[in-house]
Amino acid sequence: MATELPENSSEVLAHIEKFWQDRKPSSPIYQFLLEDVAFTHASKGLVRARLPLTKNHVNTHGGIHGSVSATIVDWMGGMAIAAYDNRTKTGVSTDIHVSYQSSAKDGDEIEIEGKAGKVGGTLAFTTVTIWKIVDGKPGPIVATGSHTKFVKV
């Protein structure tokens, strides 16, 4: 179940939305998979968003594709780093781990949360959780991930 969130920051949310709009055009895969993502919360180092799943997100068995979950972990890790201190460069991935715990299908909506646990001078460490939305709120965890990025400018 999702945890209680700190107070939403309109400044951080505005930064994240602008950061995303500036970044999206240069990434065809993000455009393809995350076109309909909507941010719901942003505060220092924490971002939440919702995404309705379509046939583009699922595998041949009808469940969210593992590569889609991994892409979401990669993307949201960067968003959490950007939210940490309103930065516009979030570094390059050095390590990503994803654990798949349940599934979601075409027509379901997922909630995605990224947390920047530590953003240092060289490395940033993030965690990402993907929930399936049930009755309007986060239900079962679909996947969790950790993402490390090299952030030295």
C-alpha positions as CSV (number, residue, x, y, z in Angstrom):
1,M,0.0,0.0,0.0
2,A,1.2,3.5,-0.8
3,T,2.6,5.6,2.1
4,E,1.5,9.0,3.1
5,L,3.2,11.8,1.1
6,P,4.8,15.0,2.3
7,E,3.1,18.2,1.3
8,N,3.0,18.8,-2.5
9,S,5.3,21.6,-3.6
10,S,3.8,23.6,-6.5
11,E,7.3,24.9,-7.3
12,V,8.8,21.4,-7.6
13,L,5.8,20.1,-9.5
14,A,6.1,23.0,-12.0
15,H,9.8,22.3,-12.4
16,I,9.2,18.5,-13.0
17,E,6.4,19.2,-15.5
18,K,8.7,21.7,-17.4
19,F,11.6,19.3,-17.2
20,W,9.5,16.5,-18.6
21,Q,8.1,18.7,-21.5
22,D,11.6,19.8,-22.4
23,R,13.1,16.3,-22.3
24,K,10.3,14.3,-23.9
25,P,10.8,15.4,-27.5
26,S,14.4,14.1,-27.5
27,S,13.4,10.6,-26.5
28,P,11.2,8.5,-28.9
29,I,10.8,5.7,-26.4
30,Y,9.6,8.0,-23.7
31,Q,7.2,9.6,-26.2
32,F,5.9,6.2,-27.2
33,L,5.5,4.7,-23.7
34,L,4.8,7.7,-21.5
35,E,2.8,10.1,-23.7
36,D,-0.2,9.9,-21.4
37,V,1.6,10.1,-18.0
38,A,0.2,12.7,-15.6
39,F,2.1,14.0,-12.6
40,T,0.1,13.9,-9.3
41,H,2.7,14.9,-6.7
42,A,6.1,16.4,-6.4
43,S,8.2,17.4,-3.4
44,K,11.9,17.4,-2.6
45,G,13.2,14.2,-4.1
46,L,9.8,12.6,-4.5
47,V,7.6,12.4,-7.6
48,R,4.3,10.6,-8.3
49,A,2.5,10.1,-11.6
50,R,-0.2,8.0,-13.1
51,L,-0.3,6.2,-16.4
52,P,-3.1,4.4,-18.2
53,L,-1.9,1.2,-19.8
54,T,-2.6,0.5,-23.4
55,K,-1.8,-2.4,-25.8
56,N,1.6,-0.7,-26.3
57,H,2.6,-1.5,-22.7
58,V,1.7,-5.2,-22.5
59,N,3.4,-8.5,-23.5
60,T,2.0,-11.4,-25.5
61,H,0.4,-12.7,-22.2
62,G,-1.5,-9.4,-21.7
63,G,0.5,-8.2,-18.7
64,I,2.7,-5.1,-18.4
65,H,5.9,-5.9,-20.3
66,G,9.1,-6.2,-18.2
67,S,10.9,-3.8,-20.5
68,V,8.1,-1.2,-19.9
69,S,8.6,-1.5,-16.1
70,A,12.3,-1.1,-16.5
71,T,11.9,2.0,-18.7
72,I,9.6,3.4,-16.1
73,V,12.2,2.8,-13.3
74,D,14.8,4.5,-15.5
75,W,12.6,7.5,-16.3
76,M,11.1,8.0,-12.8
77,G,14.6,7.7,-11.2
78,G,15.6,10.7,-13.2
79,M,12.5,12.6,-12.3
80,A,13.1,12.0,-8.6
81,I,16.7,13.4,-9.0
82,A,15.4,16.4,-10.8
83,A,12.9,17.0,-8.0
84,Y,15.7,16.7,-5.4
85,D,17.0,20.2,-6.0
86,N,15.3,21.4,-9.2
87,R,18.2,20.3,-11.4
88,T,18.0,20.1,-15.2
89,K,20.6,17.4,-15.6
90,T,20.0,14.0,-14.0
91,G,23.1,12.1,-15.1
92,V,23.5,8.7,-16.7
93,S,22.5,5.3,-15.4
94,T,25.1,3.1,-13.8
95,D,22.8,0.5,-12.4
96,I,19.2,-0.5,-12.6
97,H,17.4,-3.4,-10.8
98,V,13.8,-4.3,-11.2
99,S,11.8,-6.8,-9.2
100,Y,8.5,-7.9,-10.7
101,Q,5.9,-8.8,-8.2
102,S,2.5,-8.8,-9.9
103,S,1.0,-7.5,-13.1
104,A,-1.3,-5.0,-14.7
105,K,-3.0,-5.1,-18.1
106,D,-4.3,-3.0,-21.0
107,G,-7.0,-0.8,-19.6
108,D,-5.5,-0.7,-16.1
109,E,-4.0,2.4,-14.6
110,I,-0.7,2.4,-12.7
111,E,0.7,4.8,-10.1
112,I,4.5,5.4,-10.2
113,E,6.5,6.8,-7.3
114,G,10.2,7.8,-7.5
115,K,12.2,8.7,-4.4
116,A,15.8,10.1,-4.5
117,G,17.3,8.6,-1.3
118,K,20.7,10.3,-1.7
119,V,21.9,12.7,-4.3
120,G,25.6,13.3,-3.9
121,G,28.3,15.1,-5.9
122,T,29.0,12.0,-8.0
123,L,26.2,9.4,-7.6
124,A,22.4,9.5,-6.9
125,F,20.4,6.6,-5.6
126,T,16.7,6.2,-6.3
127,T,13.9,3.8,-5.6
128,V,10.8,3.4,-7.8
129,T,7.5,1.7,-7.0
130,I,4.8,0.9,-9.5
131,W,1.3,0.1,-8.2
132,K,-1.8,-1.1,-10.0
133,I,-4.7,1.3,-9.2
134,V,-7.7,-0.4,-7.7
135,D,-10.8,1.5,-6.8
136,G,-9.0,4.8,-7.4
137,K,-6.0,4.2,-5.2
138,P,-2.7,2.3,-5.2
139,G,-3.3,-1.4,-4.8
140,P,-0.9,-4.3,-5.3
141,I,2.7,-3.5,-6.2
142,V,3.5,-4.4,-9.8
143,A,7.2,-3.8,-9.6
144,T,9.9,-2.1,-7.5
145,G,13.2,-0.9,-8.7
146,S,16.4,0.8,-7.7
147,H,18.3,3.1,-10.0
148,T,21.8,4.5,-9.5
149,K,23.0,7.4,-11.7
150,F,26.3,9.2,-12.2
151,V,25.4,12.8,-11.7
152,K,28.7,14.6,-11.6
153,V,28.4,17.6,-13.9
